[in-house]
């Protein structure tokens, strides 16, 4: 006897209940009609999209979920559907999975383990279940689990003890670098305990700051991957199980695992594409300075949206080197992007004249530098408003960490693709993109970074060298290491003290920054939440 299980890796839109329901019906029919599947497995909270956040507190939202669930149940036959949805029972709300068979809801499984760390906030909304979920198809007993259930010992084992021959695990597992290896290692640990195959289905797509990479897979009872879907792409794949005594998955297509740098790049592209398209923008616009950050942002935007949907703006000042303009023009032309050159001197002169009386008897300082950045922000926001193209900011994680950015200037915008990309990774991503096709002039990569807001300015005038800065930031921001621990790792105490002070003192800036794609294990925003006003000192 055979059992064919389809893994439906799709891209839902949070809150688009009707649209998600149509996709679920369409892809279930595809699994049934084209792949002869007996069961179609969808991701966690597939009907609402993940994470729905405080939409879950709205009665009208939950009412529409119930209506859509009934509609799916009535419109599908001859295939079992296993799909995630928010289930309301009285005053309680559960993160649940429904098993729909022949026009009826044959099982509801309620997630046992609710994550409440990092980007996850499920205990704010859901109650946890405490029972295994088992259903039978073609004489085979399948256990249902949801995402975090697989990361804790005991839940999968409980399903196996209840008679499950195969475990289905429905996921909305966000991407960060090398996450795929963590997932597969965790499943191998579970399989050691339960000794049965596991089907792992993951969501794909961008949702605000999160990116879901898909990479759904099936492991046999020995912990071998017998099927893997492509990363960052929607797909419907099928795995056939031989049911003689035990369930044995037959080898199927195994998509390769991308290199870390390739996955990071693809995550950024997908995050930009889905944020722009799901929010109804007509494309993207950005300031192109001739520096590496804006060059990489331009390449990402073009790869995400197409060159015809991206616009670049050069905004030179009196401090802008001719090579910066030359490189920015070359970048735009290599990528086939329409660009404009709008010098900021007239705007800067006008603002300076307006402020002349207020600034009387003062010396030029960072105020005038910030004013230049704010002139550029006004220009870019005007173009964004007029063209309905989303303004993409170009600052990276290193700059955001230490406040090396101007509020209402280079921080002005709607989305920050490099918000979670440290400076040294910016260089690596630029080199990677050039390995595909040369779109960033080598001079841009080799040139010392500068904001060009005063004569002969270099970033290292204000900050430690970026390799040192990034290492200190990784330990403090992502690993919560103390100043003493960082110094003991071999870094100069004065550098460490200065960097940590900059991080702490610039929380207020980060709170006002646009959202951006999360690619590390700890990003600013959903992951790292520190008070702006704090008396804690290192």
Secondary structure, DSSP 8 states (H G I E B T S, - for coil): -EEEEEEEE----TT-HHHHHHHHHHHHHHHHHHH--SEEE--TTTTT-S--GGGGG-HHHHHHHHHHHHHHHHH--SSEEEEEEEEEETTEEEEEEEEEETTEEEEEEE-S----STT--GGGT-B---S-EEEEETTEEEEEEEGGGGGSTTHHHHHHHTT-SEEEEEE--B--TTHHHHHHHHHHHHHHHH-SEEEEEE-EEEETTEEEEB--EEE-TTS-EEEE--BTS-EEEEEEEE-SSS-EE----B-----HHHHHHHHHHHHHHHHHHHTT---EEEE--SSHHHHHHHHHHHHHH-GGGEEEEE---TT--HHHHHHHHHHHHHTT-EEEE--SHHHHHHHHHHTTTTTTT----HHHHHHHHHHHHHHHHHHHHHHT-EEEE---HHHHHHT-S-TTTTT-SSEETTTT--HHHHHHHHHHHHHHS--S-HHHHHS-----SSTT--GGGTS--HHHHHHHHIIIIIT---HHHHHHTT--HHHHHHHHHHHHHTHHHHHTS------SSS-BTTTB---SS-----
